[in-house]
Amino acid sequence: MLYQVYEAQRSLMEPFVDFAQAAAKLYNNPLSPFSQNPLAQRAAAGYSLIYRLGKDYEKPVFGLTTVDVDGTGVAVHERVELDKPFCELRRFKRFTDDTATLTKLKGQPAVLIVAPLSGHYATLLRDTVKTMLKDHKVYITDWKNARTVPLSDGTFNLDDYINYVQEFITHVQGIYGNCHVISVCQPTVPVLAAVSLMASRGETTPLSMTMMGGPIDARKSPTAVNNLAMNKSFEWFENNVIYRVPSNFAGAGRRVYPGFLQHTGFVAMNPDRHASNHFDYFKNLLKGDDASTEAHTKFYDEYNAVLDMDADYYLDTIKIVFQEFSLVNGTWDVKSKDGKLERVRPQDITTTAHFTVEGELDDISGSGQTEAAHGLCYNVPKSRQKHLEVKGAGHYGIFSGRRWREVVYPQVKAFILEHNKGPALSGKAQTAPKKVAKSAPAKVAAAKPRVVAKKAVARK
């Protein structure tokens, strides 16, 4: 009933929110008689704040129409490459009339960015995409709001997520021969699983994986988010955060973890900071500081826009990633598209280079959680592994903002370029030896893949 109560409250508040917006314009317009009142500016600021606190935030747009490539303006066309029931694979195709620039664009690596399905829309990675477009062909997963997906399209669980990722990787590989994959936050786990399963089957795996701020091993340096998931029982989550979509949406009746509950949790992590930000917004309106107020609205237009997650997917993630730690314990079985159960074995990855990135001050994925991927993929040569801890960066700072553009991106770009030529094998030659003696030192286990890599280069 909570979802229905929330929707009823939102509907009742909507006229008052619209009134607040109209009143703010009325007191702020210099041609309005109300603006002549000595308290007009304060009234306009107050109504503006009420409007922003009460409005319903829709899904933002990427809005990327041009990108600068070495001083040349390049047009960007956003289009849907694949449309799945719960996700769209979007491509940002670049166009230019400059022959030299066009030749350069054609030779750049293809990158699949797997955006998180953890409350916010993929547009949260707008800065990531914009920066990557300068030097790469960019695709991104754009997850749909589960409340808009009809029940007739079935449920969506973590296995389906992994199957989606594999399909998207294969699609991009089919166009360019191979690609690189970047996962941010939540998808680091299913992306690593997807690539592991591809390696176990002897399929061509991506040239590189860049994993940023994700809970590969949530036991390391647990944060408040991790503690909540680990200390509450599975039944608690099922009984307290799962609700059915109301009848006024296309997905009526679907069991979901509602976006408004997720947003409440986001705010509850730093309530003082959000209260301070809104008060600063009010003061900046009084001062006429347009730059600061615009920055505030841009941030919260994105931050307040949330989506519902299918209940099966959310509960799977709680159980597998944060309670059973199935990936690091080697006990994770995933159902493929044809219904076959397959064990996730990261040790079968031998040729895909991997780069892990963590923020020093990350309060969502703690220190060491993402770096744990290196210990799982021990058959990848050390020369094809890299880890970066970004000093002074929080969770968002590693994929958006100044530190992302100046510290993280140059290293990501260099890593992708370094491993853009292989080794890239298909078939059984890519599969690592599956039996490693438990007593054998790690360095012995890592030695054989180096031989495989050398042979791969010789064959190529």
N, C-alpha and C positions, 0 to 999 in steps of 0.2 A: 504493500500500500504506500510505502514511502515515496516511490517514484510518482505515483498518482497525486499524492499530496503536494509534492514539489511542483509538479506541472500546474496544479490548480492555483497554487500560490503565485507562480510566475504569471499566469494568465490574469489573475486579479491585480497584480502589481503593474502590468504592462501599461495601462492608461496613465498611471501616476508617473511612470518612467518617461513616457512620451510628453507628459505635461512638463516635467523637469527640463527636458531638452528644449521645448518651446519657450519656457520661461527664461532659460539661460540666454537664448538668442534674443528674446525681447528686451532683457536688461542690458545686453551687450551691444545692441545695434545703435549706432550714434543717431540714427534718424527716428528712433523710438522715443516717445515722451517719457517712458519709464527710465531711460538711460540718463535722464537729467537729475535723477534722485541722487543725493550724496552717497547713499549706500548701494547704488546700482551695481558697481563693480563687485562688491562683496556678495550681493545677491546672485549675480551671474555666475560667480565662481562657485558658490554653494550649490546652485542648481546643476551646474556642470558636473560637480563631484557626485551628486545624487544620481544623475543620469548614468554616469559611468559605473557606479557601484551596482546599479539595478538592471542595466540593460542585458539583453541576451546576446552573447558573442557568437557570431557565425564563423564557419571555417574560413580562415584567411586565404589569400591567393599568394602564389610565389611572386608574381609581378616582375619577373626577370625578362626584360625585353631586349636589352643590349648588354654586351660585356666588352671590356677593353682587353685586346690581345696585342701586347707589345706596342701600344700606341694607336692601334687601329680599332675603330668601333665595329663590332660584329653583332649582327642581329640575332636574336634568340627566339626560336619558336618552340613553345611548350606543347607537347602532344601526348596522347595516351597510346602506348605501344601495345599493351595487353590489358584487358579489362576482365578481372576475376570478380567473383561475388563479393569478396571482402577486401580487395586491394586492386589498385591500378598501378601498372608499371609505367611511369612517366619518363619521357625523354626530352631533353633540352637540346634541340638541334640548332646548330649555328650556321648562319649564312653570311657570305661576304662576296663582293665583286672584285676584291683585291686578289690577284692571282697568287702572289707570294704568300699571303696570309692563308688563302684557301689550301695551298699545298701543305702549309704547316699544320693546319687543323686536321687534315686527312691523316697525317702521320702520328697524331697524338694518341695516347692510350685510352681505352674504353674503361670506364669505372662505373660499377653498380654500387650506389649508396643504399644501404638497407636502413631505413629510418625506424625509430622505435615505435612500437605499438604499446604505449604505456600511459595514455591519457591525452597527450597533445598530438596535434596533426603534424604531418611531415614538414609543413612549412616552418616548423621550429628550426629546421636545418637550412633555412634560406641562405644564411651567410656561408654555410658550408658549400652549398651548391654554387653560389655566385663566385666564390673564390676558386673552386675546382674547375669551373668552366673556362678559365683562362688557359688552362693547359691540358684539358681532358675532354673526352666525349662522356657526357654525364647522363646516367639513368638513376631514378630513385623510386623506391616503393612508397606509394601514397595510400596508406591504410584507410579504409572506409569506416564511417561511424556505424557501429553495429545496429543502432536503432533505425537506420535507413535500409537495412537488408531484410527483405521479406523472409518469413519462416520457411517458405518453399525452397529457399536456397540452402537449407540445411544448417547444421552447426559448424563451428570453426574452433579447432583445438590446436595445441602446440605442434602436433604432427602435421596438420594442414599447413601451418606457418612454414615449417621446414620444407614441405613439398613445394610450396609457392616459391621459396627462395631458390630451390634447385631448378625449378622451371624458368625462373627469371635469369639465372646464371646461364643456363643452356641456351636461352633465347639470345642473349648478348654474345655468347660464344659463337653461335651460329652465324652471326653477322660479321664478326671481326676475327674469328679464329680462337680468341680467348679474351679474358678480361681480368680486371682487378676488382676486389670487393672491399668496401668500407662499411663497417657496422658501428653504430653509435649507441651506447648504453645497453638497453634490454636485448637487442638482436645479436649481441656478441655471442650469446649462448646458442641460439638456433642456427646462426650462420656457421659457427664452428661445427655444429652437428651436421648441417647440410653438406659442407665440404668433406667432412670425415666419411659420410656415407657414400659420396661420390668416389672418394679415393678407395674405399673398401670394394666397390663394384668394379674398379679399374677404369672409371671414366676420367675424362680430362678435367682436372681441377683448375680453379683460377690461378693466375700467375702469382698473385699476392693477396693476403688478407690483412687489412688494417683494422684492429679492434680497439675501440676507444671507450674508456670509462664504463665497462660492463661487468656484471657479476659472474664471471667464469667460475670463480670459487668464492661464494658469498660468506664462507667461514672466516676468511681473512679480514682482519680489521673491520668487523661488522659495524655498520652505521645504524642510525635510528630506523631507517627503512628496512634494513636486513633484520634487525631485532624484532620488529613488528611481525614480519613474515615468519620468523623462526619461532617466536614465543607463543603465538596464537595457534590453536589447532586448525586443521584443515576444515573441520566442521564449523568452527567459529566463522571463518571467512564465508563459507557457503550459506550460513544462516543469517549473517549480519550485513553483508555488502552486495549480495546478489538479489536483483529485483527484475520484474518483467516490464518490458517496454509498454507504455500506455497506448491506448487505441488511436491516438491522433498522429502516430508515426507509422511509416511503411513497415517497420519491423515489429509491429504490435504483437505482444505475447512472447517475444524472444527474451531469454534469460541473459542479463547483462550485468556488468559492474558499471553503474552509471557514471557519466562524466562529472556530474555535479558533486558526487561523493569524492571522486578523485581530486577535484579542485579544492574541496574542503581540506583534504589531507595535505595538498601542496601548501596551502596558506598556513595550516596549523604548524608546519615545520618551522616557519619564521614569521609569526604573526606580528611581532614588533616592527620588523623591517617593512612589511607591507603597509602597516598603519602609518609608519613614518613617511613612506613613499607617497601615499595618498594625501597626507597633510602637506607635504612639500609641493605636490601638484596644486593644491588649493592656494598655497602662498605664491607659487609662481604665476598662477592666473591673476592674482592681485597685483603682482609686480609687472605683469605684461611680458614675462619671460617666455616668448613663443618657442624658442629652441628647446628649453627644458620641458615645457608642456607637451610638445610634439614627441620628444623622446619617451616621455611617460606613456602617452597614448599608444605609440607604436609597440612598446614592450608589453603593455597589458592587453592590447588587442590580440596579441599572440598568446600570452600567458593564460588569459581567461577563456580562450577557445579550447574546449575539451570535447572528447568523443567517448561514446560508450564502447566497452570491450565485451565481446562475447564471453559468457560465463565459463564455458568449457576451456577456452584458451587461457583465461585469467587463472582459473583454479589449477590447471595443468602447470602453469608457470610457478605458482606458489608451491605446489607439491614437489615438482621435479627439480627446480632451480634452488629454492630457498629452504626446503625441508628435508628432502631425501638426498640432495646434492648428487643426483644420478650421473651427471657428466663426469665429475672428478672421481666418483667411486667406480666408474666403469660398468654401471648397471642399467644404462638407459637404452631401452628398445623403442624404436620409432616405426610406426606403420607407414609403409610406402603407399604410393597412389594405387598400386594394384593389390593392397591389403596384406602385403608380406611384412612380418616383423623383422627389423634389422637392428643389430647392435651398433651403437655409436662408438667408434674406435678412432680417436684422434691420432693414435700412433700409426695409423695406416697412411697418414698424409706424409709424403716424402719430398715433394717438389714445390709445394706452395709456400712461398716466403711469407712470414708473418711478422707484423709490427704492432706492438701494443703501446697504448698511450694512456697515461693516468694523470689526473690533476692532484697536486700536492694537498689541496684543501677540499677535495671532493667529499661532500657529505652525503652522497647517494651510493656511490660504489667506492668502498674504502681502498686504501693502499694495498697493493698486492693482488687484488681480486682479478684484475684483467691480466696482469703479468703471469698469472698462473697458467695461462694458455701455453706458455713455452714448455712447462713441465709435462703437459699432456701431449704435445706434438714433438716428442723427443727424437723422432726419426727424421726431422727436418734438420739439415746441417746448420750448425751455429752461424755460419757465414750468411745464412738466409733468415736470421732472426734478429730482431731489434726491439729495444724497449726504451720508452721516454717518459720521464716524470716531469711534468711542467710545473716549475716553481711558481707559487703564488696563485695558481689557477684552481678554481672550483670546478664543479661538474660542467657547467655550461661554457666555461672559459676554454675548454679543450677543443670545442667545435664551433664556437661563435665568438666574435669580438676580436679585440686587438691581439691577445695572446695566440688565438687560433691563427690569425693571418700572419703574424710576425714570427712566431716560435714554432708552432706545430705544423702548419701547412708547408713551409719550405722543406721540412724533413719528410713529410708524407710524399710530397712531389718527388723528391730525390729518391726515396725508397721505391716508389712505383717505377720511375724511370730506370733505376738500376736493375730491376727484375722484370723489365718489360719484354726481354728476349728469351726468357725461359730459365731453367728447363721446363718444357711443357710436353709431357708425354701422355698418351692415351693407352688404354688397355692395361694388362696385368703388369707391364713394366713399371707402372706408376705405384703399384701397391708395395708397401714395405713388408718385410718379414713379420708375420703375425704372432710368432711365438718368441718371446724374449725371456731368457732365464731370469727369475725373480732375484737371484743373488748377483746377477751381473751388474757391474758398475754402470752408471748412466753414460759415461764416456764411451764404453764399449758398445752400448746400444745405439749410440749416435754415430758410430764409425761406419757401419754398413751403408747408411743412406748417402754418405759422401761418395762412396764408390758408385752407387747408382746414379748420382748426379753427374759424375764425370763421364759415365757411359752415355748418359742422356745427351750431354753436350757433344760427345764424339759422334753420336748418331745424327744429330741435327746438322 
